[in-house]
Amino acid sequence: MILVCAGRSLLFQAPNDEKPHLWFILTDPEGDRNRVVAVMLRTVKEYTDKTIILEPGDHPFIKHSSSIHYSSARFFEAEAISHALRKGHCRLQEDMSSDLLRRAREGLLKSPFTVNAIKDYCRGRFSRIPLGG
């Protein structure tokens, strides 16, 4: 089984976060550093990015309205994620459905909060990948 690829979801606690958050991996590993792009989900608040709001049923982990926090979109090296999984610093969750992956990708390109470098990279990647799955 490939551990790090588009459509995977991980429960990860960043050093500055008080609790773990669900992260979605939106691209397959690519390049010399075998990088992926991932985004974090957060509970919906007044100030949250409302580009894509997920509800219970959109993913088994989601228990209340959650926002894909596109300002969190960043590159991760696939080996660093694999290492964190082996060390127990993050845990695999159920994979995203193809529809959820498509929606999350579309939202990344639409959100005004996505960093332009991430948008540009993903625009090139997503154009080579059918968004239907």
N, C-alpha and C positions, 0 to 999 in steps of 0.2 A: 504494500500500500504506500502511495506517495503521501507523505505527511503534510507537506507544504505546497498548496496549489490553490488556484482560484476556486471559490465556493466553500472553502473550509472556514470554520468559525472556531475561535479560541477564547477561553476565559483567561484573562491576563490582568495582573495588578501592576500598574506602573509604579515606580518608586514614590512619586508624589501623590498618588491616589490613595484615598482612605479605604476603598474597596475595589475588588476586581470588576472589570467591565468586559462585555462581549466585544470581540473584534472580528470583522469579516475580512477575509483575504479576497481581493478583487482581481488579481492577476496571477498568472503562473510565473514561476521563477524564470529570470532571463538575465543575460549579460554576464560579464566577467565575475561580478560579485553575486550572481544568482539572486537578484532582488525581487521582491514582491511589493505590491501596494496594499495596505490594509487600512481600514477605518474603524473607529470605535463607536459603540452605541452608548447613549446616555438617556436617562429619564427625561421626558419632555418637561421643560420649564418655560417660563415666559420668554426668556432670552435665547432659547435653543434654536438651532437651524431647523426650519420646518420643511425643508425640501422633500425629505422622505420621512414620514412618521409610520412606524410599525406598531402593530397591535398584537395582542395574544392571538396565536394561530398563524402568524406570519413566519415564526420560527419557534420551535419548542422551548427555547430558553426564555422567550419574552413573556412576562407576566403582566405588564402594564404598558401604556403608551410609551414608546421609546423613539428617539430620534437618531438617525445616522449622523454622527457629529463630523461633518466633512472637513472642518478645520483641523481635525486630528489626523487626516490622511497623511501617511508617510511611507517611506521606503523602509523595508526590513530585509536583512539578509536571511535567506531561507535557512542557512546553517545556524544562525543565531536562534531562530524560532525552534528548529529541531533540537538544539542544545537545551533551550528552556523547557521544552516538552520532556526531554530525558531527565532533567534535574527536578522536575515537578514544579517549576516556576509558572507554568501555564498548563491548561488542560484543553484537549480537544472537546468540542461540543458537536452536536449534530450538524452535518453539512447544510449549507443553504440550498433551497430549491433552485432550479434553473430560473424560475420566475423572480424569486427574490434577488438572485445574483444580477439578473437583467435590470431590475428596478434600482438596485444599489449602484450599479455602474452608470445608468442614465442619470441618477441623482448626483453622482460625483461630477459629471460634466455640466450639470445645470446649476449646482449650488454656487452662490456668490462667495462662499466661505472656503472653497477648495483652493489651495495654493496653485498658482498658474503653472509651475513646473510639473506638478503632479497631474494637473488637467492635460497638459500637452503630452506628457508621457502616455497617459492612459488613452487619450484620444487616438494616438497611433496604435496602441495595443488593441483597443476595443474594435477599431475598424477592421482588424484582421481576424476577429473572433465573432462568430454569430452571437448576438445578444440573446437569442432564444435558448441558448444552452450549449 
